[in-house]
Amino acid sequence: MEQVLTRLFELHDPLHLFLDNKNSPLAIHLQDVEWLAKLAFLADIFQHLNRLNASLHGSQTHIINLSDKVSGFTAKLELRQRRITAGVTEISRAQYLLALAED
């Protein structure tokens, strides 16, 4: 899922042109900065989830180690939520959107 969301975000300009040429009602979403920010956020979250999932597999894993990884991930999510609520954005793709909005 993460790769699909990332690719959709990366190709939003040409995809918008394509959908606009086909008179698709979906084209308006690919110009909406708020919608693109949500897409970027989802892509980032899925990237982190995929990394967590990959780290939970392997022959050298045990329950304490797995519990620590999940607890750490949960703590990072809570921190990110607090920072976003406070207006602090640190999402890499969101930086691109801020620059896009300024143009």
C-alpha positions as a printed Julia matrix, in Angstrom:
103×3 Matrix{Float64}:
   0.0     0.0     0.0
   2.81    2.38    0.91
   4.39    2.07   -2.52
   1.08    2.82   -4.24
   0.49    5.9    -2.09
   4.06    7.11   -2.57
   3.87    6.62   -6.32
   0.5     8.38   -6.5
   1.99   11.32   -4.63
   5.07   11.42   -6.85
   2.99   11.32  -10.04
   0.19   13.65   -8.98
   1.03   16.3   -11.63
   1.0    14.02  -14.71
  -1.89   12.05  -13.27
  -3.85   15.27  -12.83
  -3.25   16.16  -16.49
  -4.37   12.71  -17.58
  -7.53   12.74  -15.46
  -8.3    16.3   -16.49
  -8.05   15.33  -20.17
 -10.49   12.49  -19.49
 -12.85   14.92  -17.67
 -12.63   12.84  -14.53
 -14.08   14.36  -11.35
 -11.07   12.91   -9.5
  -8.71   15.41  -11.14
  -9.65   18.18   -8.7
  -8.19   16.21   -5.77
  -4.75   16.17   -7.36
  -4.6    19.98   -7.25
  -6.0    20.33   -3.75
  -3.06   21.04   -1.42
  -4.96   19.81    1.65
  -5.86   16.52   -0.05
  -2.26   16.09   -1.2
  -1.05   16.74    2.35
  -3.32   13.96    3.6
  -2.01   11.66    0.89
   1.58   12.5     1.87
   0.78   11.82    5.52
  -0.76    8.44    4.7
   2.22    7.5     2.53
   4.59    8.35    5.38
   2.57    6.45    7.97
   2.38    3.36    5.75
   6.13    3.57    5.17
   6.73    3.52    8.94
   4.24    0.66    9.39
   5.99   -1.37    6.7
   9.36   -0.82    8.39
   7.89   -1.87   11.73
   6.35   -4.96   10.17
   9.64   -5.95    8.55
  11.5    -5.5    11.83
   9.09   -7.87   13.6
  10.1   -10.81   11.4
  13.2   -12.92   11.66
  14.78  -15.77   13.51
  16.39  -13.6    16.2
  13.15  -12.09   17.5
  11.6   -12.76   20.87
   8.55  -11.38   22.67
  10.41   -8.77   24.72
  12.16   -7.39   21.67
   8.91   -7.34   19.69
   7.07   -5.63   22.52
   9.77   -2.96   22.74
   9.55   -2.26   19.01
   5.75   -1.94   19.07
   5.87    0.25   22.2
   8.49    2.48   20.61
   6.44    2.81   17.45
   3.33    3.66   19.46
   5.25    6.32   21.4
   6.5     7.85   18.13
   2.94    7.96   16.78
   1.73    9.7    19.92
   4.58   12.22   19.68
   3.8    12.86   16.03
   0.12   13.37   16.87
   0.99   15.91   19.58
   3.36   17.76   17.24
   0.8    17.89   14.44
  -1.88   19.08   16.87
   0.54   21.82   17.98
   1.08   22.84   14.35
   4.59   21.4    13.99
   4.91   19.5    10.74
   7.89   17.28   10.18
   6.58   15.07    7.43
   9.06   15.02    4.55
   6.49   15.12    1.78
   4.63   17.88    3.57
   7.69   20.1     3.14
   7.25   19.71   -0.6
   3.61   20.71   -0.32
   4.48   23.83    1.65
   6.86   24.87   -1.09
   4.21   24.04   -3.69
   1.65   26.21   -1.9
   4.05   29.16   -1.81
   4.54   29.11   -5.63
